[in-house]
Amino acid sequence: MDQDAQRKHLIDLVTTRMPYGKFKGRFICDLPEYYLVWYRGKGFPDGKIGMLLASIYEIKLNGLEKILDPIKKMAR
C-alpha cells in the first residue's frame, strides 16, 4: 500500500460509520475494543468494512489510537 492509499485508509477509519449491528452509526474508530475482539473471534466481514474493522482492531490492540487524533480533527 503506497502512502496515498495509507492516508486514505486512515481517513476512512475516522470518517466511516458502522453500517449495521449494535453500533450502527458509530464511527469505526470509536467502536469499543470488546466489540472488535468479538468480531476478531467471529471473523471480520469481507469487503471494505471488514478491512477497516481489522485495521482498527490492530491499532487498538497495539495502543496506537493517538495516531488517529490529528486525522479526526482534520477530517471531521
VENNOR-V983771 format. One record per backbone hydrogen bond with DSSP energy under -0.5 kcal/mol. NH is the residue of the N-H (numbers start at 1). CO is the residue of the C=O. Records with the same first field share a line. If there is no record, write none. Layout:
NH = CO, CO
This chain:
6 = 2
7 = 3
8 = 4
9 = 5
10 = 6
11 = 7
12 = 8
13 = 9
14 = 10
15 = 11
16 = 12
18 = 26
24 = 21
25 = 18
26 = 23
28 = 16
29 = 13
30 = 27
31 = 28
35 = 32
36 = 32
37 = 33
38 = 34
39 = 35
40 = 36
41 = 37
42 = 38
43 = 39
50 = 46
51 = 47
52 = 48
53 = 49
54 = 50
55 = 51
56 = 52
57 = 53
58 = 54
59 = 55
60 = 56
61 = 57
62 = 58
63 = 60
64 = 59
67 = 64
68 = 65
69 = 66
70 = 66
72 = 68
73 = 69
74 = 70
75 = 71
76 = 72
